[in-house]
């Protein structure tokens, strides 16, 4: 009745975190709104004599909620790109406890075409939007408190004890 289609999906993905290509101590995970990305058409050339047709009306909201394994201290972010043909917004929000991350994307087409003379500007703004679609998290495994022995601390303690014993 409201011309709205809502899908709620929940995933637990084994081996989701992958090692960075050049650094095995850092793992990363990336989040991309695939549904939104599938609606973005990219013409091959900016040189046009005819208007560029757009999917219209189109309003997409894509929300991703990530449950983190521990509290992270990360700042919230907002990004907005305004074009004559569309509006794009990305909001990154961390919960007050730091254990939940919400990534909210909104895309709304404002018109059904872009005039030929405006296509270059439209494509620049579209590229900026596509550059903002993915959001990545990285985690340095060597900084994690795993409860194992910290050999530098043990060595420091032995040196401090030796100096104290010698001084006594």
C-alpha positions, 0 to 999 in steps of 0.5 A, spaced: 500 500 500 505 504 501 510 502 495 515 500 500 519 493 500 523 491 507 527 486 508 531 484 514 536 479 514 541 477 520 548 473 518 553 470 522 559 469 517 565 464 519 572 467 517 569 474 516 575 477 518 581 476 513 588 478 514 590 484 510 594 482 504 601 485 507 600 484 514 598 478 517 598 481 524 592 486 522 585 483 520 580 487 516 572 486 514 568 490 509 561 492 509 558 494 502 551 496 501 550 491 495 543 492 493 544 500 493 550 499 488 546 495 484 542 501 482 547 505 480 548 505 473 555 508 470 555 510 463 562 509 459 563 516 457 561 523 459 561 526 452 553 525 450 549 529 446 542 526 449 540 526 456 542 520 461 536 516 463 536 515 471 531 510 475 526 514 478 523 514 482 528 511 487 529 511 494 533 506 497 535 506 505 540 500 506 542 499 514 547 495 516 548 493 524 554 490 526 555 487 533 563 487 535 566 482 539 569 488 544 568 495 545 571 500 540 573 507 541 571 510 534 568 516 532 561 517 529 561 520 521 556 523 517 557 524 509 553 527 504 553 528 497 548 533 494 547 533 486 541 536 482 540 528 480 540 525 487 542 525 494 546 520 498 548 520 505 552 515 509 551 515 517 556 511 521 554 511 528 557 507 534 553 505 540 555 508 547 558 502 549 562 501 543 560 494 541 555 496 536 556 499 529 550 502 525 552 504 518 546 507 514 546 509 507 540 513 504 540 514 496 534 518 493 533 520 485 531 527 484 529 526 477 528 521 471 534 524 467 541 528 467 541 533 461 547 532 456 551 538 459 550 536 466 553 529 465 560 530 467 558 533 474 553 528 475 559 523 474 564 526 478 558 526 484 557 519 482 564 517 483 564 520 490 558 517 492 561 510 490 568 511 493 564 512 500 560 506 499 564 501 502 566 501 510 572 497 513 574 495 520 581 493 522 583 490 528 591 489 530 591 482 533 598 484 536 594 489 540 589 484 543 589 482 550 590 475 549 592 473 556 598 470 554 605 471 556 608 478 555 615 477 554 618 484 554 614 485 560 617 479 563 624 481 561 623 488 564 621 485 571 627 481 571 632 487 569 628 491 575 629 486 580 636 485 578 637 492 579 634 492 586 637 486 588 644 489 586 642 495 590 640 491 596 
